[in-house]
Amino acid sequence: MRGLQLALACDFRIFAESARVGLLETRYGLLPDMGATFRLPRIVGEGRARELILLGEVIDAAQALRIGLANQVVADGDLEAAAHQLADRLAAQPPLAVRGARRAIEAGWHRDPAASLRAAVEEQLRCIASDDFAEGRQAMVEGRPPVWRGR
């Protein structure tokens, strides 16, 4: 099921109520590829990942939500609208802060604690020095929504 492997690389996962997902490769003498053996444990924990990977289990959307694999489960007919709504919410966030937060989160997984903290501080300093941070403060003072420019 390549769809799940692709979804594991995403920041957010929205499932339709009827969705069923699994990593079936072990059933056929293979192991999941495309980073699934690395990403899945980070998302659902090692124990759940072992169940899904080693046993080739298929789970429904409700269980995916319970174990943290899905961020949201929606009615089948609402999937596209929910994805657009989430994308709109993300796009409305300050781009420098989102990019910096993503980098800091990734550093937490790939670097030692000191280097991870340094990466987060560097990203925060970049945000503090940005025009977007000044705009956010000014917008708050003026009681209006900020206009992010990504600089």
Secondary structure as GFF3:
##gff-version 3
##sequence-region A 1 151
A	DSSP	alpha_helix	2	7	.	.	.	ID=ss1
A	DSSP	beta_strand	14	16	.	.	.	ID=ss2
A	DSSP	beta_strand	20	22	.	.	.	ID=ss3
A	DSSP	three_ten_helix	25	28	.	.	.	ID=ss4
A	DSSP	alpha_helix	36	44	.	.	.	ID=ss5
A	DSSP	alpha_helix	46	54	.	.	.	ID=ss6
A	DSSP	beta_strand	58	60	.	.	.	ID=ss7
A	DSSP	alpha_helix	61	66	.	.	.	ID=ss8
A	DSSP	beta_strand	72	74	.	.	.	ID=ss9
A	DSSP	three_ten_helix	76	78	.	.	.	ID=ss10
A	DSSP	alpha_helix	79	91	.	.	.	ID=ss11
A	DSSP	alpha_helix	95	110	.	.	.	ID=ss12
A	DSSP	alpha_helix	113	128	.	.	.	ID=ss13
A	DSSP	alpha_helix	131	142	.	.	.	ID=ss14
###
